[in-house]
Amino acid sequence: MYRTKTCGELRLANVGECVTLSGWVQRTRKMGGMTFADLRDRYGITQLVFDESKDKELCDRANRLGREWVIQVVGEVSERQSKNKNLPTGDVEIIVRQLNVLNEALTPPFTIEEQSDGGDDLRMKYRYLDLRRPNVRRNLELRHKFAFEVRRYLDQQGFMEIETPVLVNSTPEGARDFVVPSRMNPGQFYALPQSPQTLKQLLMVAGMDRYFQIVKCFRDEDLRADRQPEFTQIDCEMSFVEQEDILQMFEGMSRHLFKTILGIDIPTLPRMTWADAMKYYGSDKPDTRFDMKFVELMDVLKGTGEFSVFNEAEYIGGICCEGQAVYTRKQLDQLTDFVRRPQVGAKGLVYARVGEDGSVKSSVDKFYSPEVLERLKQTMNAKPGDLILIISGPDTLKARKQLCELRLEMGQRMGLRPKDKFSCLWVIDFPMYEWSDEEQRLMAMHHPFTSPKPEDVPLLDTDPASVRANAYDMVINGVEVGGGSIRIHDAKLQQKIFEILGFTPEQAQQKFGFLMNAFKYGAPPHGGLAYGLDRFVSLFAQLDSIRDCIAFPKNNSGRDVMLDAPGVIDQSQLDELHLAINLPKA
Ligand code: ASP
């Protein structure tokens, strides 16, 4: 037997037992005639003791152990003189009688402890060593538990996990596809699924009633901290449901996850319309851990003074930052620089401080009468000591987005966005379409299978841009963790939506004929949603990047630096696929 116990389970109650442990040598230290070694496995760390006075030869061998050698020891559990309160096994140690080296190891390129000295690139190259670090391993443990509890909840609710293919066809109207050449069908390509959307809808037509799948999805997009080219969805679909049924079901799932994994009881999720989310937070995924709602100031500041920037604005909005009137000129200049960064894109920032005596001092004082400034204070509901920050612009949507960035920045600076506090909500009533400047046409905001709100259907002919969808997102701490919609189950309505999106009937038939045909054979009303598992888990684990909860993530250029993928393939493989590489000249 390689071991009778793990490195994480011995306690005072085990004192006197003879045990066999196996694991990795985290480190050794020699103190006088004693050698101590920390032995690590997935379950913890146990201290080993080698006593020169008892067995010189054994102790000599222990002194030759290197970091990360794999060893097996047999010894007696003994109470420690100086206990280590930081370790669950810190009350005991093993007085080693036998040492067996199972495998020697090269010195690792970075220290394998909670705090590592390895930079990102190095740790990713040797990810299998990085994963030995307890904090990294804990993220994967949390992910496992999370997926397990998802399955438990959905199983209890009668959902069936059904696998869908990974080699599918390329469909328009999404992100860019990853494609795979087909050897048996020369010149043709599969696409990797961006999500199993149409397949899960077909499963509803097939009568599966409640489907889910924890499934890899692939999108060839530019990468950010919360995006990976391959990511995992908790993909769900239900038949004979309305929006309310889905919100209830999945609110229940979130409650179950918060309770079983974090021990937190979350309150009923508030619901916010998309229009309100944009109006009060400038975002369809508002961070509601803190208030600081936008206040529109067009009535107060447009045309009531000589400040041309406001007089020409389409939107003027402010936030009130409690107790921040202490901001110095320099700090305000830094904030101005912040909103002027290209990522934010505002032209500038107007501020007003409310003094302890209630007087208002603003950066545009000279353009406005004291009465207007007083009205500003009242409208903003600002108290003595508060700081009012104002953004304006010729484009409401853009100005709101800029104010959103500023609000998040202030929330961060004011410590209002702690990672261990969770604020969940549903954002509902999304618009069906959004205008694409690039494509010069309406695009589906969610996806083309989303049903319009029944009361808005007549508007499809007259004013499609104002049609609202039966679509919803779950948002936690400013992160969209999941989203979905009630689907169209009527072939004619689906056809019409494709038309509005600019498909000719022939194109629609060619791309989506399989779905529209299926709908002709008795499609039940249905709807669903998908969660981003990586995002959800990284929120629970309070991580900055979803990468930290993925065993083998890709870097920002979409590379797996450990496998060195993607890579070139042999000419023979290319020939077999009838492919020629045609790189642009450098
Ligand atoms: N398939 C959708 C997505 O990936 C989610 C859904 O509508 O169920 O965003």
Boltz pocket constraint, residues with backbone or C-beta under 6 A from the ligand:
constraints:
  - pocket:
      binder: B
      contacts: [[A, 194], [A, 195], [A, 196], [A, 197], [A, 236], [A, 483], [A, 484], [A, 485], [A, 528], [A, 529], [A, 530]]
      max_distance: 6.0
